[in-house]
């Protein structure tokens, strides 16, 4: 499941400078870029030893629209729901599947997965979890009227049914190696059938809440103020004892207000910390960084017009000030990308991926090359409309810098700023893409499987907005999707990766680090992309 990762809906700072102005030397990245250093990546921290009565955690992207786990596809919902609701499996620190509401599964043939459900698990109200609840939860996701983005996992699904009192069998129409990953995703989060049906449209709202099995129970939701959760002391997982009793989520979306609340201790922690606050907060508590599964890239929307000429796309790739973006915009908290999927998302075949990744050209700004390409192409001089979301200050600055650099090489880029809602519509409605040639987007992979991104650029994919057609690319992706041997699958994915890098249907820019801050009295939480789908609060406690 790949979905746009929409940044916090915050106001763009007035008069935000472009890269040229910020770095003093747009061509080389300038002093600001040279001074920015990559943060230390945290892979472990001391485990908590003390119980904590209450923790206040802020949601950087604002108040969630719902707490329905079927809608857990954006940070504000996922960050809360991941501590309440569980799937059949969960992701461990290495992103590998670990048993949760299921104890394991067998894969007797390429089209079949037989899942063994854990016995003795109860919902928060004490009622037992049944195979009927599991089937109801999964089939609820598959209802198009619900509008869950997780419905996409089932593109190759034939049937899913109970084949025993504690057994679920998934049958596919054709092999799909990505399926097991979804057992740990919200596509397989289990809700109580009776509660959900009784709540109807109110399920997941402040009026009704939810009914799940996880380490924290729903307490209350005061709209505009906070969501409160309480530790589930009857949680089935007796090997993990959460140290925090009460967990309160606030919805401060303004970066300055976030910084003030974290610095004062009014808020104990937050993911997606404003970059301007990193140094200040590092001096007060735990400002931590981790590698992410998140790419920021330019994607073609209109295959006609200026972008129909490969020279135009090559010129775009050459004019981007990668050093300036890393140093000035991201302040060193990102890395440039040679391919769409970041290295942290290589969940298998790492030696294969690394060798092929190293063959791809290093992203370097080359304005002279861009000028030469533009001079040789009439198409490259045509207007290009570049869309971006004003919900992200970073992406506003990147888009502005790209447009400025384009002017220097003789290209005409018209910027099209969009609200978060307008930008999100690009992914769902063809009419929202009308008149747009290119868009700047930050996305994330839910699990470390490069196919989860590359499949969306096959010729038959709904998300292949420019209508990219390359038979060799399709063959490589579809072969990989039925190849279970990790090294062999990696080789096929790497073929597709190389073809995409050559054809430039998208232009990778950078991968940002995951970041988190929590106060000096807390410990235990390691920043990982999986916080969106795992009960991260169970790792946090007092020093």
C-alpha positions as CSV (number, residue, x, y, z in Angstrom):
1,X,0.0,0.0,0.0
2,X,1.5,3.3,-1.1
3,X,-0.2,6.5,-0.3
4,X,0.8,10.1,-0.5
5,X,2.4,11.2,2.8
6,X,0.8,14.6,3.2
7,X,2.8,17.0,5.4
8,X,1.4,19.0,8.3
9,X,-1.3,21.5,7.2
10,X,0.6,24.5,8.5
11,X,1.0,28.0,7.1
12,X,3.9,28.7,4.9
13,X,6.3,31.1,6.5
14,X,5.9,34.5,5.1
15,X,8.8,35.5,2.8
16,X,10.4,32.1,2.9
17,X,13.6,32.3,1.0
18,X,14.5,30.3,-2.1
19,X,17.6,28.1,-2.1
20,X,19.5,30.7,-4.0
21,X,18.9,33.3,-1.3
22,X,19.4,30.8,1.6
23,X,22.5,29.1,0.4
24,X,24.2,32.2,-1.2
25,X,25.4,29.9,-4.0
26,X,22.6,27.9,-5.7
27,X,25.0,26.3,-8.2
28,X,27.2,24.5,-5.6
29,X,24.9,24.3,-2.7
30,X,26.6,27.2,-0.9
31,X,27.9,27.6,2.6
32,X,24.6,26.5,4.2
33,X,24.7,23.3,2.4
34,X,28.3,22.6,3.2
35,X,27.8,23.3,6.9
36,X,24.8,21.0,7.2
37,X,25.7,17.6,8.5
38,X,23.7,14.4,8.6
39,X,22.4,13.7,12.0
40,X,23.4,10.6,14.0
41,X,21.0,7.8,13.2
42,X,19.6,6.2,16.4
43,X,19.2,2.5,16.3
44,X,18.8,1.8,20.0
45,X,18.2,3.7,23.2
46,X,18.1,2.5,26.9
47,X,15.0,0.6,27.8
48,X,12.6,2.3,30.2
49,X,12.7,1.2,33.8
50,X,10.1,3.4,35.4
51,X,6.3,3.6,35.1
52,X,4.9,7.0,34.0
53,X,1.5,8.1,35.1
54,X,0.7,10.2,32.0
55,X,2.3,11.4,28.7
56,X,1.1,14.2,26.4
57,X,2.0,13.6,22.8
58,X,1.3,16.1,20.0
59,X,0.1,15.2,16.5
60,X,2.1,17.5,14.2
61,X,-0.4,17.2,11.4
62,X,-3.3,18.3,13.5
63,X,-6.5,16.7,14.7
64,X,-7.5,13.3,13.1
65,X,-10.6,13.2,11.0
66,X,-11.5,9.8,12.4
67,X,-10.1,7.0,14.6
68,X,-11.5,4.3,12.3
69,X,-8.5,2.0,11.7
70,X,-9.7,1.5,8.1
71,X,-8.7,5.1,7.5
72,X,-5.3,4.8,9.0
73,X,-3.4,6.2,6.0
74,X,-2.2,9.6,7.3
75,X,-0.1,10.5,10.3
76,X,-2.7,12.1,12.5
77,X,-4.9,8.9,12.4
78,X,-2.2,6.3,12.2
79,X,-0.1,7.6,15.1
80,X,-3.0,7.2,17.5
81,X,-4.7,4.1,16.0
82,X,-1.4,2.1,16.0
83,X,-1.5,2.0,19.8
84,X,-5.1,0.8,19.9
85,X,-5.8,-1.6,17.1
86,X,-3.8,-4.6,15.9
87,X,-3.4,-6.7,12.9
88,X,-2.7,-10.4,12.6
89,X,1.0,-9.7,12.7
90,X,3.1,-6.7,13.6
91,X,6.5,-5.3,12.4
92,X,9.6,-5.9,14.5
93,X,12.5,-3.4,14.8
94,X,13.9,-4.9,11.6
95,X,10.5,-4.5,9.8
96,X,10.1,-8.3,9.8
97,X,6.7,-9.9,10.6
98,X,6.1,-10.9,14.2
99,X,3.0,-12.7,15.5
100,X,0.2,-10.6,16.9
101,X,-3.5,-11.7,16.7
102,X,-2.2,-14.6,14.6
103,X,0.4,-17.0,15.7
104,X,1.7,-17.8,12.2
105,X,0.8,-18.8,8.7
106,X,1.6,-21.4,6.2
107,X,2.0,-21.0,2.4
108,X,1.2,-24.4,1.0
109,X,1.1,-23.2,-2.6
110,X,1.7,-19.9,-4.5
111,X,-2.0,-19.0,-4.3
112,X,-2.8,-19.9,-0.7
113,X,-2.1,-18.5,2.8
114,X,-3.5,-20.3,5.9
115,X,-3.4,-18.1,9.0
116,X,-3.6,-19.5,12.5
117,X,-5.4,-17.1,14.9
118,X,-4.3,-16.7,18.4
119,X,-6.6,-18.2,21.0
120,X,-7.8,-16.5,24.1
121,X,-7.6,-12.9,22.9
122,X,-10.3,-10.5,24.0
123,X,-11.5,-7.1,23.0
124,X,-11.3,-4.3,25.5
125,X,-14.8,-5.1,26.7
126,X,-13.8,-8.7,27.5
127,X,-15.6,-10.4,24.6
128,X,-13.5,-13.0,22.7
129,X,-12.0,-12.3,19.3
130,X,-13.5,-14.7,16.8
131,X,-12.8,-15.7,13.2
132,X,-16.0,-14.0,12.4
133,X,-14.6,-10.7,13.8
134,X,-11.5,-11.1,11.7
135,X,-13.4,-11.8,8.5
136,X,-15.7,-8.9,9.2
137,X,-12.8,-6.5,9.7
138,X,-11.0,-7.6,6.5
139,X,-14.2,-7.6,4.3
140,X,-15.2,-4.2,5.7
141,X,-12.0,-2.8,4.2
142,X,-13.0,-4.3,0.9
143,X,-16.2,-2.4,0.7
144,X,-15.7,0.4,-1.8
145,X,-18.4,2.5,-0.1
146,X,-16.2,2.7,3.0
147,X,-13.5,4.4,1.0
148,X,-10.5,2.8,2.7
149,X,-7.2,3.2,0.8
150,X,-6.2,-0.2,2.1
151,X,-8.6,-1.9,-0.3
152,X,-5.7,-1.9,-2.8
153,X,-4.0,-4.9,-1.1
154,X,-6.7,-7.2,-2.5
155,X,-6.2,-6.6,-6.2
156,X,-5.2,-10.3,-6.6
157,X,-7.6,-11.7,-3.9
158,X,-9.9,-14.5,-4.9
159,X,-11.5,-15.5,-1.5
160,X,-10.9,-15.1,2.2
161,X,-12.8,-17.4,4.5
162,X,-12.8,-19.2,7.9
163,X,-11.6,-22.7,7.3
164,X,-11.6,-23.6,11.0
165,X,-12.5,-22.2,14.4
166,X,-9.2,-20.4,14.6
167,X,-8.1,-20.5,11.0
168,X,-8.4,-18.1,8.1
169,X,-7.5,-19.0,4.5
170,X,-6.6,-16.4,1.8
171,X,-6.8,-17.6,-1.8
172,X,-5.3,-15.5,-4.6
173,X,-6.1,-15.3,-8.3
174,X,-2.4,-15.1,-9.1
175,X,0.7,-15.1,-6.9
176,X,1.6,-11.9,-5.1
177,X,4.7,-11.8,-2.9
178,X,3.6,-8.6,-1.2
179,X,0.6,-10.2,0.5
180,X,2.2,-11.3,3.8
181,X,3.3,-7.7,4.5
182,X,-0.3,-6.6,4.6
183,X,-1.1,-9.0,7.4
184,X,0.6,-6.4,9.7
185,X,-1.1,-3.4,8.1
186,X,-4.4,-1.7,8.8
187,X,-5.9,-3.8,6.0
188,X,-5.9,-6.6,8.6
189,X,-6.6,-4.6,11.8
190,X,-9.3,-6.4,13.7
191,X,-12.4,-4.5,15.1
192,X,-15.3,-6.0,17.0
193,X,-18.1,-6.8,14.6
194,X,-21.0,-6.2,17.0
195,X,-19.7,-2.9,18.3
196,X,-18.8,-1.6,14.8
197,X,-22.2,-2.5,13.3
198,X,-24.0,-1.0,16.3
199,X,-22.0,2.3,16.0
200,X,-22.7,2.5,12.3
201,X,-21.6,5.8,10.8
202,X,-20.4,6.9,14.3
203,X,-17.7,4.3,14.4
204,X,-14.4,6.0,14.9
205,X,-15.9,9.3,15.9
206,X,-15.8,11.2,19.1
207,X,-19.3,9.9,19.8
208,X,-18.6,6.2,19.6
209,X,-14.9,5.6,19.5
210,X,-13.6,2.1,18.5
211,X,-13.4,-1.4,19.9
212,X,-10.1,-3.2,19.3
213,X,-7.6,-5.4,21.2
214,X,-4.4,-3.4,21.5
215,X,-2.3,-2.1,24.4
216,X,-4.2,1.1,24.8
217,X,-8.0,1.5,25.1
218,X,-10.0,4.4,23.7
219,X,-10.9,6.8,26.5
220,X,-12.4,10.0,25.1
221,X,-12.1,12.5,22.3
222,X,-12.8,16.1,23.1
223,X,-12.9,17.6,19.6
224,X,-10.6,20.5,19.1
225,X,-8.7,19.6,22.3
226,X,-7.4,16.1,22.7
227,X,-7.8,12.3,22.4
228,X,-7.2,10.2,25.6
229,X,-6.1,6.6,25.8
230,X,-5.6,4.4,28.8
231,X,-3.4,1.3,29.2
232,X,-5.1,-2.0,28.6
233,X,-3.9,-4.1,31.5
234,X,-5.7,-7.1,30.1
235,X,-3.7,-7.0,26.8
236,X,-2.9,-10.5,25.5
237,X,0.8,-9.7,25.0
238,X,2.1,-10.4,28.5
239,X,5.7,-10.2,27.3
240,X,5.3,-6.4,26.8
241,X,4.2,-4.3,29.7
242,X,3.6,-0.7,28.7
243,X,5.1,1.8,31.2
244,X,2.8,4.7,30.4
245,X,-0.6,4.5,32.0
246,X,-2.5,7.4,30.3
247,X,-1.6,8.7,26.8
248,X,-3.1,12.0,25.7
249,X,-2.8,13.4,22.2
250,X,-3.1,17.1,21.4
251,X,-3.5,18.7,17.9
252,X,-1.2,21.7,17.8
253,X,-0.4,22.2,14.1
254,X,1.5,25.6,14.2
255,X,5.3,24.9,14.2
256,X,6.1,27.8,16.5
257,X,3.5,26.7,19.0
258,X,4.7,23.1,18.7
259,X,8.3,24.2,19.6
260,X,7.1,26.3,22.5
261,X,5.0,23.4,23.9
262,X,7.8,20.9,23.6
263,X,10.5,23.2,25.0
264,X,8.4,24.1,28.0
265,X,7.4,20.5,28.7
266,X,3.7,21.1,28.3
267,X,4.0,18.5,25.6
268,X,6.2,15.5,26.2
269,X,6.9,14.4,22.7
270,X,6.1,14.6,19.0
271,X,7.0,13.0,15.7
272,X,7.8,15.3,12.7
273,X,9.4,18.0,14.8
274,X,9.8,21.5,13.1
275,X,13.4,21.7,11.7
276,X,14.0,25.1,13.1
277,X,13.5,23.6,16.6
278,X,15.9,20.6,16.3
279,X,19.0,22.3,17.8
280,X,17.0,23.9,20.6
281,X,15.2,20.7,21.6
282,X,18.4,18.6,21.3
283,X,19.8,20.6,24.2
284,X,16.7,19.9,26.3
285,X,15.9,16.3,25.7
286,X,15.9,13.5,23.2
287,X,16.0,14.8,19.6
288,X,16.4,11.6,17.6
289,X,16.6,10.6,13.9
290,X,16.1,7.3,12.0
291,X,16.3,6.2,8.4
292,X,13.0,6.3,6.6
293,X,11.1,4.7,3.8
294,X,10.1,8.1,2.5
295,X,11.1,9.6,-0.9
296,X,10.5,13.1,-2.1
297,X,10.4,13.3,-5.9
298,X,9.1,15.1,-9.0
299,X,6.5,13.0,-10.9
300,X,5.2,13.5,-14.4
301,X,1.5,14.0,-14.7
302,X,1.1,15.0,-18.3
303,X,3.1,12.9,-20.8
304,X,2.4,15.4,-23.6
305,X,3.6,18.9,-24.0
306,X,7.1,19.8,-22.8
307,X,7.6,16.6,-20.8
308,X,7.1,14.4,-23.9
309,X,10.7,15.1,-24.9
310,X,13.2,13.1,-22.8
311,X,15.5,16.1,-23.1
312,X,13.1,18.1,-21.0
313,X,13.1,15.6,-18.2
314,X,16.8,15.3,-18.4
315,X,17.2,19.0,-18.1
316,X,14.9,19.0,-15.1
317,X,17.0,16.4,-13.4
318,X,20.2,18.4,-14.1
319,X,18.9,21.7,-12.8
320,X,17.8,20.6,-9.4
321,X,20.1,21.9,-6.6
322,X,20.3,18.6,-4.6
323,X,23.0,19.9,-2.2
324,X,21.1,23.1,-1.6
325,X,17.9,21.1,-0.8
326,X,19.7,18.8,1.6
327,X,21.6,21.6,3.3
328,X,19.3,24.6,3.2
329,X,15.8,23.2,3.2
330,X,16.3,20.0,5.1
331,X,19.2,21.2,7.2
332,X,21.1,18.0,6.7
333,X,18.2,15.8,7.8
334,X,17.8,14.1,4.5
335,X,19.9,12.3,1.9
336,X,19.9,12.6,-1.9
337,X,18.3,9.8,-3.9
338,X,19.5,8.0,-7.0
339,X,16.3,6.0,-7.4
340,X,12.7,6.4,-6.3
341,X,12.8,3.8,-3.5
342,X,15.3,4.8,-0.7
343,X,17.9,2.2,0.5
344,X,16.2,1.8,3.8
345,X,13.3,0.1,2.0
346,X,15.5,-2.7,0.7
347,X,14.0,-5.4,2.9
348,X,15.8,-8.2,1.1
349,X,18.5,-8.8,-1.5
350,X,20.5,-5.8,-0.1
351,X,23.7,-6.7,-1.9
352,X,21.9,-6.9,-5.2
353,X,20.1,-3.6,-4.7
354,X,23.3,-1.9,-3.5
355,X,25.3,-3.0,-6.5
356,X,22.6,-1.8,-8.9
357,X,22.0,1.4,-7.0
358,X,25.7,2.3,-7.2
359,X,25.5,2.1,-11.0
360,X,22.9,4.9,-11.1
361,X,24.3,8.4,-11.6
362,X,24.8,10.5,-8.5
363,X,22.3,13.4,-8.4
364,X,24.3,16.5,-9.0
365,X,23.2,19.9,-10.2
366,X,24.6,20.7,-13.6
367,X,23.2,24.0,-15.0
368,X,25.4,23.9,-18.1
369,X,24.1,20.5,-19.0
370,X,20.6,21.7,-18.5
371,X,21.2,24.7,-20.7
372,X,22.6,22.6,-23.5
373,X,19.6,20.2,-23.4
374,X,17.2,23.1,-23.4
375,X,19.0,24.6,-26.3
376,X,18.6,21.4,-28.3
377,X,14.9,21.0,-27.6
378,X,12.0,23.2,-28.7
379,X,9.7,21.2,-26.3
380,X,11.9,22.0,-23.3
381,X,11.1,25.7,-23.8
382,X,7.3,25.2,-23.5
383,X,5.6,26.0,-20.3
384,X,5.5,23.4,-17.5
385,X,3.0,23.7,-14.7
386,X,4.4,22.3,-11.5
387,X,2.0,21.6,-8.6
388,X,3.0,21.3,-5.0
389,X,1.3,21.6,-1.6
390,X,1.5,24.7,0.4
391,X,0.9,22.5,3.5
392,X,4.6,21.8,3.5
393,X,7.1,24.7,3.9
394,X,9.9,22.5,2.6
395,X,8.1,21.6,-0.6
396,X,7.1,25.2,-1.2
397,X,10.8,26.2,-1.0
398,X,11.9,23.3,-3.2
399,X,9.3,24.0,-5.9
400,X,10.3,27.7,-5.8
401,X,14.0,26.9,-6.2
402,X,13.3,24.5,-9.1
403,X,11.3,27.2,-10.9
404,X,14.1,29.7,-10.3
405,X,16.8,27.3,-11.6
406,X,14.6,26.6,-14.6
407,X,14.6,30.2,-15.5
408,X,18.4,30.3,-15.4
409,X,18.6,27.5,-18.1
410,X,15.8,28.9,-20.4
411,X,12.9,26.8,-19.2
412,X,9.5,28.1,-18.2
413,X,8.0,26.6,-15.0
414,X,4.8,28.0,-13.7
415,X,4.2,27.1,-10.1
416,X,0.7,25.9,-9.0
417,X,0.3,26.0,-5.2
418,X,-2.4,23.7,-3.9
419,X,-4.0,23.2,-0.5
420,X,-3.5,19.8,1.2
421,X,-7.0,18.9,0.1
422,X,-6.5,20.0,-3.5
423,X,-3.2,18.2,-3.6
424,X,-4.7,15.0,-2.2
425,X,-7.3,15.0,-4.9
426,X,-4.6,14.6,-7.6
427,X,-4.3,10.9,-6.4
428,X,-8.0,10.2,-6.8
429,X,-9.6,12.4,-9.5
430,X,-8.4,12.8,-13.1
431,X,-10.1,16.2,-13.2
432,X,-7.8,17.4,-10.4
433,X,-4.8,16.7,-12.6
434,X,-6.1,18.7,-15.6
435,X,-3.8,21.5,-16.6
436,X,-0.9,20.1,-14.5
437,X,2.3,18.8,-16.0
438,X,4.4,17.9,-13.0
439,X,4.0,17.6,-9.3
440,X,6.3,17.5,-6.3
441,X,5.3,14.8,-3.8
442,X,6.6,13.2,-0.6
443,X,5.4,9.6,-0.1
444,X,6.3,6.7,2.1
445,X,6.4,2.9,1.8
446,X,4.5,1.1,4.6
447,X,7.0,-1.7,4.6
448,X,10.4,-2.4,3.1
449,X,9.3,-3.8,-0.3
450,X,10.4,-1.7,-3.3
451,X,7.7,-3.4,-5.4
452,X,5.1,-1.5,-3.3
453,X,6.1,1.7,-5.2
454,X,7.3,0.3,-8.5
455,X,4.1,-1.6,-9.2
456,X,2.3,1.7,-9.5
457,X,4.2,2.7,-12.6
458,X,3.2,-0.4,-14.6
459,X,1.1,0.3,-17.7
460,X,-2.1,-1.0,-16.2
461,X,-1.9,0.7,-12.8
462,X,-4.5,3.3,-11.8
463,X,-1.7,5.4,-10.3
464,X,0.3,5.5,-13.5
465,X,-0.9,9.0,-14.2
466,X,1.4,9.8,-17.1
467,X,0.5,6.5,-18.9
468,X,4.1,5.3,-18.7
469,X,4.5,2.3,-21.0
470,X,7.6,0.2,-21.1
471,X,7.2,-3.6,-21.7
472,X,10.5,-4.4,-20.2
473,X,9.6,-2.5,-17.0
474,X,6.2,-4.3,-16.8
475,X,7.8,-7.6,-17.3
476,X,10.4,-7.0,-14.6
477,X,7.8,-5.8,-12.0
478,X,5.3,-8.6,-12.8
479,X,8.1,-11.2,-12.7
480,X,9.3,-9.9,-9.3
481,X,5.8,-10.0,-7.9
482,X,5.6,-13.8,-8.4
483,X,9.3,-14.5,-7.4
484,X,9.7,-15.6,-3.8
485,X,13.4,-16.1,-3.8
486,X,14.8,-12.8,-2.4
487,X,17.9,-12.4,-4.5
488,X,16.1,-13.3,-7.7
489,X,13.3,-10.9,-6.9
490,X,15.8,-8.1,-6.1
491,X,17.4,-8.6,-9.5
492,X,14.0,-8.1,-11.2
493,X,13.2,-5.1,-9.2
494,X,16.6,-3.6,-9.9
495,X,15.9,-4.0,-13.6
496,X,12.7,-2.0,-13.3
497,X,14.5,0.5,-11.2
498,X,17.2,1.1,-13.8
499,X,14.6,1.4,-16.6
500,X,12.7,4.0,-14.6
501,X,15.9,5.9,-13.8
502,X,16.6,6.0,-17.5
503,X,13.1,7.0,-18.7
504,X,12.7,9.6,-15.9
505,X,9.0,9.2,-15.4
506,X,9.8,10.6,-12.0
507,X,12.9,12.4,-10.7
508,X,14.0,11.4,-7.2
509,X,15.3,14.2,-5.0
510,X,15.8,13.1,-1.4
511,X,14.8,10.8,1.4
512,X,14.1,12.5,4.8
513,X,15.1,11.0,8.1
514,X,12.3,10.1,10.5
515,X,12.5,12.3,13.6
516,X,11.1,12.3,17.1
517,X,11.5,14.4,20.2
518,X,10.7,13.4,23.8
519,X,11.7,14.9,27.1
520,X,14.7,14.0,29.1
521,X,12.7,12.0,31.7
522,X,11.6,9.5,29.0
523,X,13.4,6.8,27.1
524,X,12.9,3.7,25.0
525,X,11.4,5.0,21.7
526,X,13.6,4.5,18.6
527,X,12.5,6.5,15.6
528,X,11.4,4.2,12.8
529,X,8.9,4.6,9.9
530,X,6.9,1.8,11.4
531,X,5.6,4.0,14.2
532,X,2.6,4.5,11.8
533,X,1.6,0.8,12.1
534,X,3.1,-0.5,15.3
535,X,2.2,0.3,19.0
536,X,5.2,2.6,19.5
537,X,4.0,3.9,22.9
538,X,4.6,0.5,24.4
539,X,8.4,1.1,24.1
540,X,8.3,4.5,25.9
541,X,8.7,5.0,29.6
542,X,10.7,6.6,32.4
543,X,14.4,6.5,32.8
